[in-house]
């Protein structure tokens, strides 16, 4: 399964951890076998995928405060890092 992230309130999914726009805070994360069909797919991630230059992380690890719910078809994490 692959991990997809999008920033909270934004409509673009990312899956390449080496994408310049890979969300590191305040994001929604899903783990799926197929690409999300809601919202947009990142153009940079698509290009990296096509050229074989996409680095992925198969193990979700939310840093900060988040909520994860497990479903039969995907995992869902909402993560927000709060200032201390």
N, C-alpha and C positions, 0 to 999 in steps of 0.2 A: 504494500500500500504506500501511496505517496502522500506527503504532507503539503497542504496548500494554505497560504496565509493571505489575508487582506487586512488593511488598516481599518480600525473601527470607523464607520461612517463613510468609507470609500467603496468603490465598486470594481476593483481590479484584483484578481487572484494572482499570486506569485507562487512558484514551486522551486525555483533555482535559488539556492542559498547564496550564490555568487552574483545574483542580480543586484544592481545598485539600489533598487527600491525594495529589497527584501525587508519586510517589517520586523523590527526588533523590539518594539514596544507598542502597546495599545493596538492589538490585533485580534482578529478572529482566526482560528486555526481549525482545519478539518483534515482528517486522514481518510483517504478514499482510494479505491482501486481505479476509478475513472475520474477524469477532470470534472470539476464543478460545472454545472450547466446554467447556474444563475450568475449574474454579473459578467464582467469582462475578463479575458485572459491577458496577462502582461505580454506586450509585444517583445520586450527584451528576453523574457523567459522562453517565449516561442522560438525566437532566433537562436538562443543558446541551445535549446533542445534540438533544433534542426541541424546545427553544426556539431553536435555531440559535446558541447562545452558546458552543459548544465550540471552543476553540482547539487545533489539533493541530500536531505537528511531524513532517513527513514524512521528515526526515533524522535517522537515529539518530546520537547522539554521546555515547558513554559517557565520563563524566569519572571519573577514578579508575582503579582496576585492574579489568579485566574480561576476559571471554573471549567471543568471538563465533564462532558456527559458522554457515555458510551452507548451507541446504537448498533444495531446489527449490521448496518451498511457503512457507517462512518463514525469517527470520533469527532467531537466538537469542543474546542477550547476557546474561551474568551480571556484575553490576558490584558491587564493594564498595570503598568508600573507606577506606583505612587511615590512621590518624593518623601524623604524622611526628614 
